Amino acid sequence: MADVPEPYRKHFLGVLYDQYQKAKNKNDPETWARAVHCREYLQKIGGPDKEADTFQEVFAGFGIKEEVAERYRELCEDSRSYSQN
């Protein structure tokens, strides 16, 4: 599993994921962009092939593994939800 340094973990949780969650809760049409930004950051800090592992590492201690996996699935779904309505 990835070894995520604390400054990266704090930035992801305190800024990027927080902005994504706020957009999601407001049903903001930009939710997909926030989700994409989260995923890009995960890939940057852990590598493209370790995105899911990096997400698990960042959320270690914040919930059971299945709940964290569900959060990651939602993030992935939202990142692919761009609509040109």
ABEGO torsion letter per residue (X at the ends): XBBBBAAAAAAAAAAAAAAAAAAAAAGBAAAAAAAAAAAAAAAAAAEAAAAAAAAAAAABGAEBAAAAAAAAAAAAAAAAABBAX
